[in-house]
Amino acid sequence: MKKFVVLAVLFALPIIAYLFFASGKNNFAKLPVLTEQVSDISALDSEQSLSFKDKISIVAFFGTNLEGLKGNTFNLDQKILEKYYEFNDFQFVVILPEEAREEAEAFRKEFSGISKTEKWKFAFGSREEIQKVFKSFESPHKLDDAYTPYVFIIDKDLNLRGRDNDEDHGELYAYDSRSVAELNNKMDDDVKVILAEYRLALKKNNNESKSILKKQ
């Protein structure tokens, strides 16, 4: 009898595992697009040419009180950013009002000992310009003096990505930088999904190119 049980388990486990991963692939093969064609930031002032295009961007609107956002930034850096800094097509963009320039530089220097702050990209604009970019995201969130604790994922084609069937929020347009649990359990998973999506697309394109060259 024991032999039959063992054999049944050995046969059943691979089938169960296959069904689990197959369903996961169907559910998480692509991170949903919630807003198409958000406004680019190429017109904003920055240290170098800065754009959402051709980059996977984590976007924050942190206002002028950066001193009060150390906890938010530490959470975001430790739970999300430090895991993905090495990806060339990944960037962290902080959009700030013009008058926050000095505070932004001091903020970056203070975090330089615990984070790769050279990877942080600041874009500065008037409140009207910032509001225009933010409004284009078409999220349910609001800016308060150019600030929101929520951070967004923008893909290489200027689309806002998130969840369209989140168990807590329904449509999840952004992630609360004050919540370690939300960053760790939701945003990290979603960043992995979108990075995997682009890696698979790149691999497919490379394979197709090789196939065309062989035929020639």
HELIX and SHEET records of a PDB file:
HELIX    1   1 LYS A    2  PHE A   28  1                                  27    
HELIX    2   2 LEU A   66  LEU A   69  5                                   4    
HELIX    3   3 LYS A   70  LEU A   76  1                                   7    
HELIX    4   4 ASP A   77  LEU A   81  3                                   5    
HELIX    5   5 GLU A   82  TYR A   84  1                                   3    
HELIX    6   6 GLU A   98  ALA A  100  5                                   3    
HELIX    7   7 ARG A  101  PHE A  111  1                                  11    
HELIX    8   8 THR A  117  LYS A  119  5                                   3    
HELIX    9   9 ARG A  127  SER A  136  1                                  10    
HELIX   10  10 VAL A  180  GLU A  182  1                                   3    
HELIX   11  11 LEU A  183  MET A  187  3                                   5    
HELIX   12  12 ASP A  188  LYS A  215  1                                  28    
SHEET    1   A 7 VAL A  33  THR A  35  0                                        
SHEET    2   A 7 LEU A 160  ARG A 161 -1                                        
SHEET    3   A 7 TYR A 147  ILE A 154 -1                                        
SHEET    4   A 7 ILE A  56  PHE A  62 -1                                        
SHEET    5   A 7 PHE A  90  PRO A  97  1                                        
SHEET    6   A 7 TRP A 120  GLY A 125  1                                        
SHEET    7   A 7 ASP A  45  SER A  46 -1                                        
SHEET    1   B 4 VAL A  33  THR A  35  0                                        
SHEET    2   B 4 LEU A 160  ARG A 161 -1                                        
SHEET    3   B 4 TYR A 147  ILE A 154 -1                                        
SHEET    4   B 4 TYR A 175  ASP A 176 -1                                        
SHEET    1   C 2 ARG A 163  ASP A 166  0                                        
SHEET    2   C 2 GLY A 170  LEU A 172 -1                                        
END                                                                             
